[in-house]
Every structure is written in structure tokens, then in C-alpha cells.
Amino acid sequence: MDSSALAFGDELKHVHPDVWTKTFWDSAQENRLVACRCADCGTFRMPPTALCWKCRSREIEWVTLPGTGAIYTFTISRHPMAPAARDAIPYVIAVVSLDGAPGTRLISNIVGTAAEDVRIDMKVEVIFDRVSPELTVPRFRPAKEG
């Protein structure tokens, strides 16, 4: 099965941004992928945290990323973790190294390709899946050549 459509709408209704993740989710609603960076030393931190792990600063800034990256690691789920995912089996859960934010990785799904075709180091690009009027989820598909 092509895992281009995931039926996780019901489970994702329970995503509630907090003070640290609100900018990430608001940006996804605008079809922008962002990452949190320390405003003092420039270290990226994802997920965003109260303190920079490197310099302990509380100052942050949000950087808009190009929306590309490479698969760092992945797993293929062949058993639904939730009833709503039953029709999407098999689906790919991946850790994506994000371009434009050195050392930053994001857990997401790989869509738009057969699960068996996914590979470590595969170049990917973000797509934005509007699962409800209030929530848009960044997912990744194989990057287009060129």
C-alpha cells in the first residue's frame, strides 16, 4: 500500500500546543516548517525546551526551514497503534534530519511511496497534512529529483 494518506485525524484531535510548541504548530498551519534555536549561542533544539542544553539560555528564536531533509532512521508499522490507522497499514514512522537546522531531527511519517521503498539517507521534502481546521501536521515524502 502507498502510505500517502494516513487516517490519524481522530487521534490527532488531542494534540494541544503548549507555550513551547505553539509556534511550531501555528507555523504548520501556515505551511511553514520551523525549528527552535537558541538566540544566544545558535544551537537548535527540537523539541523546544525552556533552556538551551548547550549554554543554558532561555532566549529562543524560530527559524523557517527549507522543508527538506534526509531519513535518519525509520520503522514500518504493520500493526495499527490506533484503530483509525488500520486502513493505512503499513505506514512508515521516521526520524528526519532537517536541512537548515544542523543536528535537528523530527519524528514524522513518510508518505507518497511504498513502505518497502523507504531507505535511510533518502532525501525527503515536507508536505502539510491538514487533519482538521485547527491542526496541520508536517509529514514527508520522497524529494523530487532536480
Secondary structure, DSSP 8 states (H G I E B T S, - for coil): -BTT----HHHHTT----TTTHHHHHHHHTT--EEEEETTT--B-SS--SS-TTT----EEEEE--SEEEEEEEEEE-S-SSGGGGGG-SEEEEEEEETTSTT-EEEEEE-SSBGGG--TT-EEEEEEEEEETTEEEEEEEE----
